[in-house]
């Protein structure tokens, strides 16, 4: 297993796109209404190795800071603590085989606004239970993508969270400033 990053993130771009048809769950994304406008992030990856490398294809965590307009998209499960009650219900991510010496694209679709549930401490007695994260206003995008030189194989004798953390030790991280996203096509 590789321990350090091997992939190169060549480019990250974002734009608004209107979906032209009803799409069922695809790449771990939820079902969306026909014609809904989404914030689409495209990540171009290059595999400099002479053999295939496998990478996460689905987003696992999205962080956004309204004040700095920084969007962080994690395509790994290293943030999951296997003792957390939700760890046992962790869904299996999709993986993308990246042929050697080739360039590939990962396309991620996000709503323009994500509602984050506030903890009791953050609410402080307020009736407001969520914070609106305006991801479509992002000016900087950081991507973190786990990859490995072997495909992921589930072992029923180990916890899913522990396996995904172990498999995803090699993570490529890149930051990109983005222009104001273009309106949909």
N, C-alpha and C positions, 0 to 999 in steps of 0.2 A: 504494500500500500504506500502511496505517496504521502508525504508529510507536509510538503510546502506547495505553494501555488504553482501550477503549470500553465493554466489558461491565461490568455490575455484578453481583457475587455477593450475592444477597439473603439467602440462608440456607444453612447446612450442617447436616445432621442425620445421626445414625447410630443404627442399631438392629440387633439380631440378627434374622435371618429364616431360616426353614427352607425350603429349596427343596422344592417339592411334586412336581417331576418331573425327570427326567434332562434336562439342558440341554447341547447341543453348544456348541462355541465360539461365543460371541456377544459382540460389542463388544470383541474381543480378550481376553476372559476364558477361562481354560482350562475343559475339561470337568469337571463335578462330579458326584459320586455323588448318587443320589436321596435326599432327606431330609437332606442335609448342612446344618448350620447355619452361616451365613456372617455376617460383619460387613459390613453394607450402609451405604454413605455416599451420601446424596442431596445434590446441589448444585443450588440454584435460581438460575438466571441470568436477568438482565433485559437486553434489548437496547434502549437508549434511542434509538438511531439510527432514522431513518425508512426505512432499507433493510436488507436481509439481511446479517448478519455470520456468518461460519463459524468454528467453534471445534472444537478437539480433543474427541473424545468418549471416547477410551480413555486409561486411565492408562498412563504411560510409565515412571514411577519412583515408588517408595514408600520413604520414609525414616521411621524411627521411633526414638525415644530412650526406652528403658525407664525411665530415671531421671526425666525431665521429663514423660513421657507425652504427648509432642508427636508427632503424626502429620502428615507432609507428603506430599501427593499431587500429583505433577507431571503435568499433561496438556500436555506439550511435550517437545521434543527438544533444548533449548538446552544441556543438560548433556553431549551427545554430542560428542566430539572426532572429527572426520572422519578423523584418522590412526589411530584405535584399530582394532585388528583386527576388532572386532565391528561397526564402523560400516557395513561393506559388506553386512552381513547384517541390517540394520535393517528390521523389518517396517513396512509402511505402516499408519499409524494410521487410525482411522475419524474422520470429521468430522461435525459436527452443524450444519445450517443453522438460524440463529436469526432468525426473521422480525422486521422492524422493530417497535418498540414492543410487544414481546411477552415473556412469561416462559416459560422452558423448564426442564426438569429433566434432570440427568445422574445416572444411578444406577450406582454402582461397587460391585462385590462383592469382598470380601477374605476370605481365611481368617482365623480368630481369631488364629492364630500363624503368623508367617512365619519361615523359617529362612534366615539370612544366612550365607553361606560366609565364614569368616575368612581373611584373608591369612596367609601364612607368618609375617610379623612379629607379627601379632596373636595367633597361636597360641603363639608362643614355645616350641616344643617340646612343647606339650600335645597330647594325643590328641584333644581336642575340636576338630572341624573347623567347627562352626557355632555361631551365637548365635541364641537364640530371641527374636524380637521379638513381644511380646504386644500387637499392634495393637488388639485388642478392649478393652484397658484405657485407650485414649486419652482424655484430658481436653480436649485442644486439637487442632484440625485446621486445618492451613494448606493451602489449595489454590492452585495456580498453573496458569492455563489460557491457552494460546496461542490467539489469534484473529486474523482478518483479514477485510477487506471483499471479498476475492475467493476463490473456491474454490481448493484446492490442485490443481495439475496437475503430474504427474510429467514431468520432462525427462530422457530417457535419456542425454543428453550431459553431465550433471552428477551428482555423487554424491548419493545419496538424503539422507544426513546433512546435507550443505551446503544442499540445497534446503529441508529441513524447518526447519533453524535460521534460514534467511533468511525463510521464510514466517512463522515463529512469533515474530517480533521483538516484537510487541505481546502482553504477558502481564499478565493481571489476577491480583493476589495478594490473598488475604483470609485472615484468621485468625478462628476462631470457637471459643469455649469450648463444650463440649458436656456435656449432662447425661449421667449414667450411661445407656448404651444400654439400651433396653427389650428384654426377652426377646421372641423370635420369635413370629410369629402362627401 
